[in-house]
Amino acid sequence: MEGDLEVWAGSLSNYRVVVLLVNRGPVSSEITAHWDDIGLPPNTAVVTRDLWLHMEWKQRPAGNLTATVASHGCKMFVLKPVS
C-alpha cells in the first residue's frame, strides 16, 4: 500500500499469480506490482491476462507490471510465468 494505491496478490495453481491493483484516490494513477513483492522470481517474463477485458496483453512484462487505474477503480490480472 502506498497512499491511496494498493497492490494485492495471491498464488494460483501452475505457478500463476493473481494481482489486484486498487486506486482509492480522486485521480487516475499508475500502479506498479513488483515481482519481489508478489512472489515471482526477478526478471521472470509472464503472460498477462486482464480479467476485466477478457484478453491477454501482447507484451510480456518482466520484473514488474504497471497499469493505469481510474479513480476509485481496480484492475485484476492473472500472471503466468513463461520459459
Secondary structure, 3 states (H helix, E strand, C coil): CECCEEEEEEECCCCCEEEEEEECCCCCEEEEEEHHHHCCCCCCEEEEEECCCCEECCCCCECEEEEEECCCEEEEEEEEECC
